[in-house]
Amino acid sequence: MDSKVKRLGEIFGNDQFTNPDIKPILVLTSPKPPTEKLGAMKWSEWMTKDGSPRWMQMTMPKRRQLIRCDKNGKSDAKGQHAKIIERN
C-alpha cells in the first residue's frame, strides 16, 4: 500500500491539489477491515477520514478447493481419493 499511497500523492498532491475542480477520495475495498499495520496515520489527510482509511466491505464468492481424502471423504494428506469443498 505504501507504493500506491506514494503514487497517488504524486498524481493528486499530498496536501494541496493542483486542480480545485478535482476532489480525490481514496476508498479501500476488501473482505475484512484494514488494520493499523497499513500505516494510514502516515498518509496524506485527503486519503483518510479522521486518520483512518475509508473502507467498504467487498463480498467474495465462495471458492472451491480440491483436497485429498480417504475413501470415506475425511481429509487425509496421504489419501488416495479427492473431493471438492467450498470455502469462504
Secondary structure, DSSP 8 states (H G I E B T S, - for coil): -HHHHHHHHHHH-SSS-S-TT-----EEEESS---GGG-GGGS-GGGEETTEEEEEE-----EEEEEEE-TTS-B-TT-SEEEEEEE-
